[in-house]
Amino acid sequence: MGNKPRSPQVGRRSKLHTPGTDELRRQIATDAARIMAEEGVSDFHTAKRKAATRLGLPETKHLPGNDEVDSALQEYLRLFHSGNLLKSVRRLRELAAEAMRFLARFEPRLVGPVLSGTVTSASAIELHVTADTPEELGLWLHEHSIPFEQAERRLRFGGDRHESFPAYSFTADGVPVELCVFDRREVRETPLSPVDGKPMKRANLREVENLMHGAGEP
């Protein structure tokens, strides 16, 4: 009988010392951001799972959204890489503009971290290009003696619909360039961003050049 009053007190003390779900999500987001910034991880899901493991948490519980990790990454880069961030963004956008001029016939649009400005050492230049057939792009690269690799890129659209698209990748000045190929019908529908689930922001060459000169926002 004498021991019964102590049980609820122990329970209350345990809860006080156990982080809540929101705090756990913040911890995972913060560590995932550090992993992406410092360890060359570009995939949100991989970074979150690594962070959860290091915190001793299940890899499938309390995981923050990609938008939460992206916000934490922006803050981390401002705090610890502010000196180099602007230089890195400018260099990558300059390389992107060069690639877009080279690929002008395929109507390239810049997407992803280089457009948003949230770049790390692992960030690739991501371009959406338009071609009648994927082989047309492959032939263009081959004719210009550019070594490339082929793959597929899986993108999400409204209604939680996923589709796979042909993709080509090559390296320019040590930076990976990834080309996702749409035909002229497909390119009219904008895929959803893996960060916030909204339609991806896309920028043509003129818009990228305006960004490089400080005129406009991505």
Backbone bond lengths (Angstrom), bond angles and torsions (degrees), N, CA, C in turn:
res aa  C-N    CA-C-N  psi(-1)  N-CA   C-N-CA  omega(-1)  CA-C   N-CA-C  phi
1 M - - - 1.462 - - 1.524 110.87 -
2 G 1.375 116.50 -41.31 1.457 120.52 -176.37 1.513 112.86 -66.26
3 N 1.329 117.92 -22.54 1.458 120.00 -177.32 1.526 113.16 -84.29
4 K 1.309 119.07 -17.53 1.461 121.34 -172.58 1.519 113.68 -61.88
5 P 1.360 120.55 -42.26 1.466 119.39 -178.03 1.530 113.40 -61.42
6 R 1.352 117.07 -24.60 1.461 118.87 -175.63 1.523 111.91 -75.87
7 S 1.319 120.75 -24.44 1.462 122.65 -174.42 1.519 113.27 -59.47
8 P 1.354 120.13 -50.46 1.457 118.85 179.71 1.518 112.70 -63.42
9 Q 1.357 117.42 -32.27 1.462 120.46 179.02 1.522 110.41 -64.39
10 V 1.337 117.21 -43.61 1.455 121.16 178.41 1.520 109.53 -61.00
11 G 1.347 115.97 -42.95 1.459 119.97 179.01 1.521 111.64 -59.51
12 R 1.343 116.22 -42.42 1.460 119.78 -179.11 1.520 110.97 -66.06
13 R 1.327 118.07 -41.20 1.462 121.19 179.04 1.513 110.07 -62.84
14 S 1.351 117.22 -40.21 1.459 120.62 -179.87 1.520 110.70 -62.34
15 K 1.337 117.38 -42.92 1.450 120.61 -179.14 1.520 111.19 -66.07
16 L 1.335 116.73 -36.18 1.454 119.97 179.63 1.515 111.81 -62.88
17 H 1.317 117.14 -30.42 1.455 121.77 -176.67 1.524 112.98 -98.29
18 T 1.344 117.29 2.83 1.467 121.49 178.42 1.518 109.27 -104.19
19 P 1.332 118.03 119.24 1.471 119.53 -179.53 1.518 111.10 -59.79
20 G 1.346 115.87 142.11 1.448 120.30 176.85 1.518 111.40 -75.22
21 T 1.334 115.09 171.78 1.460 120.12 -177.84 1.525 111.83 -59.11
22 D 1.337 116.70 -43.02 1.463 119.76 -179.10 1.521 111.34 -62.50
23 E 1.331 116.00 -40.40 1.468 119.16 179.54 1.530 110.94 -66.89
24 L 1.325 116.68 -40.03 1.466 120.13 177.84 1.527 110.74 -63.09
25 R 1.329 116.07 -41.68 1.470 119.32 177.77 1.522 110.74 -61.07
26 R 1.327 116.42 -41.23 1.467 119.97 179.24 1.526 110.93 -65.11
27 Q 1.332 116.40 -40.96 1.462 120.16 179.36 1.529 111.07 -62.69
28 I 1.321 115.89 -44.87 1.469 119.62 179.45 1.518 110.16 -65.05
29 A 1.333 117.29 -43.68 1.467 120.49 -179.97 1.519 110.92 -60.79
30 T 1.323 117.14 -42.76 1.464 121.20 -179.20 1.517 111.25 -64.54
31 D 1.332 116.61 -44.78 1.468 119.22 -179.17 1.524 111.18 -71.72
32 A 1.327 116.88 -36.16 1.466 119.58 176.68 1.524 110.38 -62.57
33 A 1.328 116.76 -39.55 1.465 120.69 177.78 1.523 110.61 -61.96
34 R 1.326 116.75 -42.45 1.464 120.12 178.68 1.523 110.57 -64.05
35 I 1.319 117.24 -40.49 1.465 121.53 178.62 1.530 110.60 -61.74
36 M 1.324 116.08 -42.48 1.460 119.48 179.76 1.530 111.42 -67.56
37 A 1.317 116.09 -37.45 1.459 120.23 -177.38 1.520 112.86 -75.43
38 E 1.328 116.78 -35.07 1.465 119.90 -170.23 1.526 114.88 -109.33
39 E 1.327 117.93 -18.33 1.464 119.01 -171.44 1.524 114.04 -117.49
40 G 1.304 116.94 11.05 1.461 119.58 175.01 1.508 115.17 71.19
41 V 1.321 117.90 24.57 1.466 121.96 176.84 1.525 107.86 -94.21
42 S 1.321 117.29 125.17 1.463 120.02 -178.27 1.521 112.83 -106.73
43 D 1.318 117.95 -13.37 1.462 121.92 -176.90 1.526 110.35 -92.21
44 F 1.320 116.56 125.80 1.462 120.71 -177.37 1.524 111.74 -59.88
45 H 1.322 117.23 -46.90 1.466 120.16 -175.12 1.530 110.80 -63.11
46 T 1.319 116.63 -42.45 1.466 120.13 178.68 1.518 110.65 -61.74
47 A 1.326 116.81 -43.64 1.464 120.73 -179.58 1.523 111.28 -63.46
48 K 1.335 116.55 -40.31 1.469 119.63 -179.84 1.521 111.02 -66.63
49 R 1.314 117.38 -41.04 1.462 119.90 -179.99 1.526 111.06 -66.61
50 K 1.326 116.72 -40.18 1.466 120.07 176.82 1.533 110.49 -61.82
51 A 1.319 115.65 -43.75 1.454 120.06 -179.22 1.528 111.20 -63.21
52 A 1.336 116.65 -44.43 1.466 120.29 179.89 1.527 110.81 -61.46
53 T 1.329 116.49 -42.98 1.462 120.35 179.64 1.518 111.31 -61.07
54 R 1.321 116.53 -44.09 1.462 119.98 -178.67 1.519 112.47 -67.85
55 L 1.324 116.09 -26.60 1.458 120.12 176.88 1.524 112.25 -86.73
56 G 1.334 116.11 1.08 1.462 120.37 179.53 1.504 113.29 73.04
57 L 1.335 116.57 29.48 1.459 121.44 -177.79 1.522 110.10 -112.86
58 P 1.330 117.48 156.79 1.465 119.72 175.93 1.526 110.23 -60.45
59 E 1.322 116.91 144.65 1.460 121.00 -177.25 1.525 112.88 -75.31
60 T 1.310 117.29 -8.58 1.471 119.71 -175.60 1.524 113.00 -117.39
61 K 1.333 118.34 4.84 1.459 120.79 -178.83 1.525 109.91 -121.32
62 H 1.322 115.30 147.61 1.468 123.38 176.08 1.525 112.75 63.91
63 L 1.332 118.39 16.51 1.459 119.05 -178.31 1.532 110.58 -71.27
64 P 1.321 117.27 131.17 1.468 120.43 178.12 1.522 110.83 -73.48
65 G 1.304 116.39 164.66 1.449 120.80 174.82 1.520 110.66 -73.70
66 N 1.324 116.14 160.92 1.462 120.01 177.88 1.525 111.12 -59.80
67 D 1.334 117.07 -33.33 1.464 119.80 179.22 1.519 111.44 -65.51
68 E 1.347 117.14 -33.93 1.457 120.63 177.94 1.525 110.78 -68.36
69 V 1.318 116.10 -41.31 1.465 120.10 177.91 1.524 110.19 -66.67
70 D 1.330 116.39 -40.53 1.464 119.81 179.53 1.525 111.04 -62.46
71 S 1.322 117.62 -41.13 1.472 120.75 177.30 1.526 110.93 -63.59
72 A 1.344 115.84 -41.78 1.467 119.84 177.76 1.524 110.89 -65.58
73 L 1.329 116.44 -35.84 1.464 120.43 178.63 1.523 110.74 -66.64
74 Q 1.320 117.06 -43.05 1.466 120.05 177.41 1.527 110.68 -58.64
75 E 1.320 116.40 -43.44 1.466 120.65 179.63 1.526 110.97 -66.12
76 Y 1.322 117.00 -42.13 1.465 121.26 179.60 1.533 110.18 -61.40
77 L 1.318 116.36 -45.12 1.459 119.89 -179.45 1.519 111.11 -64.56
78 R 1.333 117.36 -37.68 1.467 120.15 177.35 1.523 111.57 -64.62
79 L 1.328 115.71 -38.40 1.458 120.01 -176.49 1.521 113.34 -76.48
80 F 1.333 116.80 -41.23 1.455 120.16 -169.59 1.527 115.06 -113.54
81 H 1.332 117.16 -12.11 1.467 118.70 -178.00 1.522 112.30 -133.35
82 S 1.319 116.01 22.71 1.464 118.78 -175.69 1.526 111.94 -61.39
83 G 1.335 117.24 -31.65 1.460 120.11 -178.35 1.511 113.18 -66.16
84 N 1.328 116.93 -34.20 1.467 120.99 -177.08 1.519 113.72 -103.52
85 L 1.325 117.19 -13.80 1.462 119.75 -172.12 1.527 112.12 -60.95
86 L 1.329 117.44 -48.53 1.458 120.23 -178.24 1.527 111.09 -62.49
87 K 1.340 116.52 -39.81 1.465 119.90 178.35 1.524 110.59 -64.10
88 S 1.324 116.62 -42.82 1.464 120.59 -179.20 1.526 110.89 -64.43
89 V 1.328 116.41 -44.26 1.466 120.37 -179.93 1.524 109.98 -62.41
90 R 1.326 115.88 -44.48 1.470 118.82 -178.53 1.526 110.53 -63.62
91 R 1.328 117.33 -45.18 1.466 120.20 -179.34 1.521 110.97 -60.56
92 L 1.335 117.01 -45.24 1.456 120.26 -178.66 1.528 111.74 -66.59
93 R 1.314 116.82 -36.82 1.461 118.91 177.69 1.533 111.08 -69.69
94 E 1.325 117.06 -34.61 1.463 119.51 175.68 1.523 110.81 -64.16
95 L 1.335 116.20 -43.50 1.465 119.80 177.23 1.526 110.86 -64.42
96 A 1.337 115.97 -38.96 1.459 120.06 178.34 1.524 110.30 -62.08
97 A 1.323 116.49 -43.36 1.467 120.02 179.46 1.524 110.79 -62.59
98 E 1.333 117.08 -40.56 1.471 120.02 177.31 1.523 110.89 -61.52
99 A 1.330 116.03 -44.47 1.465 119.95 179.16 1.528 110.85 -63.88
100 M 1.312 116.73 -37.50 1.464 120.66 -178.71 1.528 110.83 -69.53
101 R 1.315 117.30 -35.42 1.471 119.25 176.06 1.529 110.08 -65.68
102 F 1.323 115.46 -42.23 1.459 120.19 179.13 1.528 111.37 -63.03
103 L 1.331 116.06 -35.44 1.464 121.97 -176.62 1.526 112.44 -99.46
104 A 1.319 117.13 21.90 1.469 121.24 -172.46 1.518 112.81 -53.65
105 R 1.322 117.87 -37.20 1.470 120.72 -177.81 1.527 112.45 -64.11
106 F 1.358 116.76 -17.18 1.465 121.09 -178.86 1.536 112.17 -102.06
107 E 1.323 116.82 14.26 1.467 122.45 174.90 1.534 112.38 49.84
108 P 1.315 118.67 57.57 1.468 121.20 -175.11 1.524 112.81 -68.60
109 R 1.327 114.88 146.54 1.460 123.04 173.71 1.529 107.93 -129.87
110 L 1.321 115.61 131.29 1.468 120.31 178.55 1.519 109.59 -82.13
111 V 1.334 116.05 136.75 1.462 122.05 176.38 1.532 108.32 -135.54
112 G 1.322 116.70 174.66 1.464 120.78 169.89 1.519 115.78 81.84
113 P 1.340 116.48 -161.07 1.467 121.94 -172.25 1.528 114.87 -59.22
114 V 1.334 117.65 -35.66 1.465 118.84 -178.52 1.524 110.14 -67.14
115 L 1.310 117.07 -32.01 1.462 120.42 175.79 1.523 110.54 -74.44
116 S 1.332 118.07 -44.84 1.474 120.96 -177.59 1.521 112.19 -73.12
117 G 1.338 117.28 -25.55 1.461 120.87 -179.33 1.512 114.17 92.14
118 T 1.333 117.23 2.72 1.468 120.81 178.09 1.528 108.19 -95.63
119 V 1.324 116.60 79.15 1.458 120.73 -172.01 1.522 111.33 -110.51
120 T 1.324 114.93 149.20 1.457 123.07 173.76 1.525 107.86 -128.19
121 S 1.328 115.59 -177.30 1.459 119.38 179.84 1.521 112.10 -65.15
122 A 1.338 117.17 -17.85 1.467 121.09 -178.39 1.525 112.75 -96.32
123 S 1.321 117.81 -1.37 1.466 120.26 -175.22 1.523 111.70 -68.68
124 A 1.324 115.47 133.59 1.458 121.78 175.66 1.519 109.22 -102.71
125 I 1.319 115.56 157.33 1.458 121.41 171.03 1.525 106.84 -81.98
126 E 1.323 117.17 115.19 1.460 122.04 -176.62 1.525 109.47 -106.81
127 L 1.324 115.85 123.22 1.459 121.46 -179.27 1.523 110.29 -124.67
128 H 1.315 115.80 137.21 1.457 121.62 168.39 1.524 106.92 -96.76
129 V 1.317 116.42 126.17 1.460 120.68 -178.68 1.529 109.42 -124.28
130 T 1.327 115.04 159.57 1.461 121.38 -177.53 1.523 109.83 -118.82
131 A 1.324 116.92 132.37 1.466 121.44 178.47 1.518 108.87 -149.39
132 D 1.319 115.78 152.70 1.462 119.73 176.69 1.523 110.71 -63.78
133 T 1.349 115.69 -38.53 1.463 121.60 174.60 1.517 108.37 -141.59
134 P 1.330 119.13 150.22 1.458 120.87 176.95 1.528 112.47 -59.04
135 E 1.337 116.18 -32.87 1.464 120.15 -178.28 1.524 111.74 -62.25
136 E 1.322 116.08 -28.93 1.463 120.12 178.71 1.527 110.56 -59.90
137 L 1.321 116.91 -42.07 1.462 121.04 178.85 1.523 110.96 -69.22
138 G 1.333 116.18 -43.42 1.459 119.72 178.66 1.517 111.97 -59.29
139 L 1.325 116.72 -40.40 1.454 121.13 178.68 1.522 110.86 -65.45
140 W 1.320 116.79 -39.70 1.472 121.31 178.54 1.525 110.73 -60.49
141 L 1.313 116.78 -45.79 1.466 120.60 178.72 1.526 110.79 -64.27
142 H 1.326 115.76 -41.93 1.465 120.14 179.88 1.528 110.67 -63.62
143 E 1.313 117.24 -42.58 1.461 120.78 -179.34 1.520 112.34 -63.60
144 H 1.332 116.50 -26.22 1.462 120.74 179.15 1.529 112.04 -99.40
145 S 1.324 115.14 16.53 1.479 121.92 174.54 1.531 112.69 55.62
146 I 1.316 115.46 41.53 1.462 120.47 177.97 1.530 108.74 -104.49
147 P 1.318 118.20 112.68 1.468 120.18 177.35 1.537 109.86 -63.60
148 F 1.314 116.48 136.39 1.458 119.37 -177.76 1.522 110.09 -144.66
149 E 1.312 114.30 164.35 1.452 122.07 173.90 1.522 108.53 -121.99
150 Q 1.319 115.68 148.90 1.454 121.16 178.96 1.521 110.50 -108.83
151 A 1.310 115.48 146.65 1.462 120.89 179.16 1.531 107.77 -158.25
152 E 1.313 115.41 -165.32 1.457 121.17 174.10 1.518 108.18 -129.25
153 R 1.302 115.51 147.93 1.463 121.24 177.44 1.522 108.45 -119.01
154 R 1.313 116.92 124.20 1.463 121.53 -179.12 1.522 108.70 -95.54
155 L 1.317 116.68 123.64 1.460 122.53 -177.30 1.525 110.54 -122.73
156 R 1.321 114.70 152.67 1.463 120.67 -179.06 1.516 109.53 -106.64
157 F 1.330 114.49 142.67 1.456 121.33 178.17 1.528 109.02 -124.40
158 G 1.318 116.49 179.91 1.458 120.35 179.48 1.518 112.04 -58.84
159 G 1.329 115.10 152.46 1.455 119.87 -177.88 1.514 112.86 74.94
160 D 1.340 115.74 18.63 1.460 122.58 -179.59 1.527 111.69 57.95
161 R 1.315 116.00 34.01 1.467 122.32 177.40 1.520 109.32 -89.49
162 H 1.332 116.20 133.45 1.463 121.99 178.50 1.526 109.90 -115.06
163 E 1.320 115.28 140.97 1.455 120.37 175.84 1.527 109.32 -138.89
164 S 1.321 115.64 150.26 1.465 121.34 178.71 1.527 109.47 -103.30
165 F 1.329 115.67 139.88 1.454 122.29 -178.50 1.524 109.98 -126.73
166 P 1.323 117.23 146.42 1.463 119.63 175.67 1.532 109.73 -62.48
167 A 1.321 115.72 144.96 1.462 120.51 -179.60 1.521 110.09 -139.68
168 Y 1.307 114.88 147.12 1.466 122.57 175.49 1.517 107.84 -125.44
169 S 1.306 116.79 146.27 1.462 120.27 176.97 1.524 109.80 -137.51
170 F 1.320 115.09 143.70 1.458 121.83 174.22 1.517 107.89 -149.55
171 T 1.307 116.89 177.12 1.464 121.57 -177.28 1.514 109.87 -116.67
172 A 1.327 116.08 134.74 1.465 122.25 176.61 1.521 108.59 -126.38
173 D 1.334 116.31 115.36 1.461 121.47 -179.95 1.533 111.43 53.46
174 G 1.321 115.90 40.40 1.459 121.17 177.13 1.507 115.07 81.80
175 V 1.328 118.15 1.80 1.466 121.85 -178.16 1.526 109.52 -110.85
176 P 1.317 118.73 130.19 1.462 120.17 177.59 1.521 111.73 -69.03
177 V 1.326 115.32 136.32 1.457 122.07 175.84 1.523 107.19 -117.88
178 E 1.324 116.98 124.80 1.458 122.15 -177.26 1.525 109.56 -114.96
179 L 1.325 116.08 124.78 1.462 122.24 -178.76 1.514 109.44 -111.66
180 C 1.314 116.77 121.06 1.464 122.00 175.54 1.518 107.30 -104.00
181 V 1.340 116.83 124.86 1.462 121.28 -169.36 1.535 111.18 -100.43
182 F 1.337 115.62 123.68 1.454 123.47 176.35 1.532 108.40 -113.20
183 D 1.322 116.83 147.49 1.467 116.93 169.18 1.527 107.91 -86.43
184 R 1.317 117.30 177.47 1.462 120.51 -169.83 1.526 112.83 -70.32
185 R 1.297 116.87 -20.33 1.472 120.08 175.05 1.522 110.44 -82.44
186 E 1.332 116.09 -45.09 1.464 120.81 -176.09 1.520 112.78 -64.68
187 V 1.338 116.88 -34.98 1.456 120.18 -173.15 1.526 112.52 -66.04
188 R 1.330 117.42 -16.27 1.459 120.43 -179.50 1.523 112.38 -70.13
189 E 1.322 116.79 -24.66 1.473 120.65 179.88 1.521 109.13 -100.35
190 T 1.309 116.28 121.51 1.463 120.74 -177.07 1.524 111.11 -82.69
191 P 1.333 118.21 128.58 1.473 119.91 176.33 1.527 110.80 -66.09
192 L 1.314 115.38 164.95 1.456 120.78 178.43 1.523 110.57 -88.81
193 S 1.314 115.48 144.07 1.460 121.07 179.79 1.525 110.66 -69.03
194 P 1.343 118.01 136.68 1.460 119.80 174.92 1.525 112.52 -70.70
195 V 1.321 117.47 -10.71 1.467 121.27 -179.15 1.523 111.19 -83.10
196 D 1.336 116.75 -56.18 1.466 119.14 -173.63 1.525 114.37 -121.49
197 G 1.342 117.92 1.27 1.449 120.38 177.85 1.521 114.61 76.00
198 K 1.333 117.43 4.96 1.455 121.56 177.08 1.529 109.24 -93.57
199 P 1.348 117.63 163.67 1.468 118.59 177.70 1.529 111.22 -53.71
200 M 1.317 116.06 134.00 1.463 121.32 -178.76 1.528 110.98 -58.17
201 K 1.306 115.67 141.84 1.455 120.01 169.23 1.523 107.79 -78.58
202 R 1.323 116.03 133.17 1.453 122.38 178.04 1.522 108.32 -125.42
203 A 1.316 117.42 142.03 1.458 121.02 179.81 1.518 110.16 -130.28
204 N 1.341 116.00 131.81 1.449 119.08 174.96 1.530 109.63 -81.97
205 L 1.321 117.06 -179.42 1.466 120.66 -174.64 1.519 111.74 -59.93
206 R 1.315 117.67 -44.46 1.461 119.35 -179.13 1.519 111.24 -61.00
207 E 1.324 116.69 -41.18 1.468 120.06 179.63 1.518 111.14 -66.37
208 V 1.325 117.57 -36.98 1.467 120.37 177.34 1.526 109.87 -66.54
209 E 1.317 117.03 -42.34 1.471 120.24 178.22 1.525 110.96 -63.11
210 N 1.328 117.24 -37.31 1.462 120.20 176.35 1.525 111.29 -63.18
211 L 1.343 116.31 -40.24 1.461 120.22 177.20 1.518 110.95 -61.88
212 M 1.320 116.42 -41.19 1.460 121.15 -178.83 1.527 111.87 -63.77
213 H 1.329 116.12 -26.95 1.455 120.65 179.68 1.533 111.95 -101.32
214 G 1.331 115.36 12.04 1.449 119.99 174.97 1.505 115.19 76.66
215 A 1.340 117.38 18.19 1.461 120.52 -179.13 1.512 109.56 -107.86
216 G 1.308 116.83 95.31 1.461 120.38 176.53 1.508 112.99 109.83
217 E 1.314 115.12 166.08 1.460 122.70 -179.38 1.518 108.54 -116.00
218 P 1.353 117.36 150.77 1.465 120.02 177.76 1.526 111.65 -67.36
